[in-house]
Amino acid sequence: MAEIVNLRAVRKAKSKAEARAKGDENAAKFGQTKAERALAKAQADKAKRDLDGAKRE
């Protein structure tokens, strides 16, 4: 015999899992400290300066 499943509970569990995955994704994307953002910006600026400095006229 098959196991009886409450579809509403399954739907809610699926929704919660999707919301948690979305939250984890956003935390990874936007969850940087101010120091980390500043470091990333400084590295990007240096890379841009180095690239601009190597351009030929």
C-alpha positions in Angstrom: 0.0 0.0 0.0 1.1 3.5 -0.7 1.9 6.0 2.1 -0.7 8.6 2.7 0.7 12.1 2.1 -0.8 15.4 3.0 -0.4 17.5 -0.1 -0.8 20.8 1.7 2.1 19.9 4.0 4.3 18.9 1.1 3.5 22.1 -0.8 4.4 24.2 2.3 7.6 22.3 2.8 8.6 22.8 -0.8 7.8 26.5 -0.6 9.9 26.9 2.6 12.8 25.1 1.0 12.6 27.4 -2.1 12.5 30.5 0.1 15.5 29.3 2.2 17.5 28.6 -1.0 16.6 32.0 -2.4 17.6 33.6 0.9 21.0 31.7 1.0 21.6 32.9 -2.6 20.9 36.5 -1.7 23.1 36.2 1.4 25.9 35.0 -0.7 25.4 37.7 -3.3 24.7 40.7 -1.1 26.0 39.6 2.3 29.3 41.3 2.2 30.7 43.4 5.0 31.7 47.0 4.3 35.4 46.1 4.4 34.9 43.3 1.9 33.1 45.7 -0.5 35.8 48.3 -0.1 38.5 45.7 -0.8 36.7 44.5 -3.9 36.3 48.0 -5.1 40.0 48.8 -4.5 41.0 45.7 -6.4 38.7 46.6 -9.3 40.0 50.1 -9.4 43.7 48.9 -9.4 42.9 46.4 -12.2 41.3 49.2 -14.2 44.3 51.6 -13.6 46.7 48.8 -14.6 44.8 48.1 -17.8 44.5 51.8 -18.7 48.2 52.2 -18.0 49.1 49.4 -20.5 47.1 50.8 -23.4 48.9 51.9 -26.5 48.3 55.3 -28.0 
